[in-house]
Amino acid sequence: METIVKTHVGAYGIIIKDNKIALVKKARGGYKGKLDLPGGGIEHTELPSETLEREIMEEAGISVSKYSLFDVTATNIKWKIEEDLFEDLHHIGILYLVETNEVELKKEADGLDSDGANWYLINELSESQLSPFARYALEKMNYIKK
């Protein structure tokens, strides 16, 4: 059994309107099947804010009109890639509060790691549905209890 040790740094958006949050359903990776904040990995030479805008457009199909830094956090996840191959991922997230003038989200998969975005009523979400970053953001904003 082999384990790959990896660190991943990404920028993620917290988009809340009318007690609903925009989340993407993860299609692959350690959070497969979970609801996650739209966002992703910072590419070479990219600023975190540029990543935020690009990733929200790619995954949710909307543009960012305004953003502000919310927090920086990290989590660790170990997951099975293949039969005898695991990944031990140190996942660092730069989280932003995001405003958008758009309400229609991209429902279709992006062909990468999103199975589409949707608005979810915050009070109807269970912790087990959420990725660590989505859960962390909602806890810190007092939408769900720790």
N, C-alpha and C positions, 0 to 999 in steps of 0.2 A: 504494500500500500504506500503510495507516494503522496506527499502533501506539498503543494505549491504555496509559498508564503508571498502575499502581495499587499501593497498599499495602494488605495485608489482615492483620489481627491476629486470632489465634484461640487457643483453649484446647483442649488435646488430652490424652487419657488413655492411659497405658501400663498395660495390664492383663495381668499374667502369672500363670498358674497351671499347675503341673505341666509346665514347659518348653513351654507353649503361650502364645501371645499373641493377644488379641482384636484383630482388624483388620476394617476395612470395605473393600469393593471400591468404588472410585470410579466413578461412573456418568457423570460429565461433568467439564469443566474441564481444567486443565493436567495433572492426575494421572489422567485417565480410564484405567481398566483396571488401575491400580496398587492395591496394598494399603496402606491408610493407618490411622493411629491414629484411633480415634473422637474426634470433636470438630468444632469449627467456629468460625465468626466470632462475635465478641463484639458483642451487640446494644446499642443505645443505652441507657444507664443501668445496664447489667448488669455485675456483677463477674466477673472471669475464672473464679472458682470456681462461680458460678451458670451461666455458659456451659458449663463442664465437665459439670456435673450434667445440664443440659438436653440438651446435645448427645449425651451418652452414652445417655441414655434414648431420644432420637429415633433415633439410628443403630444402637445395639446392643440397645435394649430392656431394659436393666438399670439398677438404681439404684446409686449410689456410696455405700459405707458409710464409707470413709475415703480421704483423699487427702493428698499432700504435694507441694510444689513440687520438681520434678526439675531443670529447666533452662529457659532461654529461649534460643531460637536463631532463625536466619533463613536463608532461601534465596531465590534469584532464579530464576524460570522464565519463559521466553518461549514462548508457544504460540499456535497458529492458532485463532481463534474462528470466522472465516468465510474465504471465498476471499481477500479483500484486507484482512482485519482481524486484527491480532495483539494479544496482551496481553503486556506486560512487567510481571510481577507480583513485587513484593517481599513475600514471605510470612514473617510473624513468628509464631512459635509459642511459646506458654507451655505447657510440657510438665509433666504431673503424673504421679506414681506413684499408681495407683488400686487400691483394694481393693473387692471386692464379695462379697456372700454368695451371689450368683446365678451359675449356670453356663450356663443356657439363653439363647443369644443370638438376637436378632431376625434371622432369615434372609432376610426379604423386603425389597425395596427400600423406601426411605422416600419415594419420589416426588420427591426433590430431587437430592442428589448421591451417595447411597449405594445400591449394589446389594445391600445386606445385609451382615450381620456374621457372622463365623465364628471359631472357634479354629484357629490354625495352629501346627503343631510348628515351633518356632524353628529347629531344626537342618535342617529341610527347605526353608526359605525361601532363595531366591536374591536377591541384591541388586537384580537387574533387576525383580523383582516388587514392590519396595517403593517407597513415596513417600520423598522426602528426609527427612521427619521420622521416619518409622518406621525407616528405615535408620540415621539419626543416633542414635536412642534405643538401638537394639540394639547399635550399635558402642560407644557410651559405656558401656553396661552389660556390655561384653565378651562378648556373645553371638555377634557376628560380627566379623571382622577388618576393619580399615580398609584 
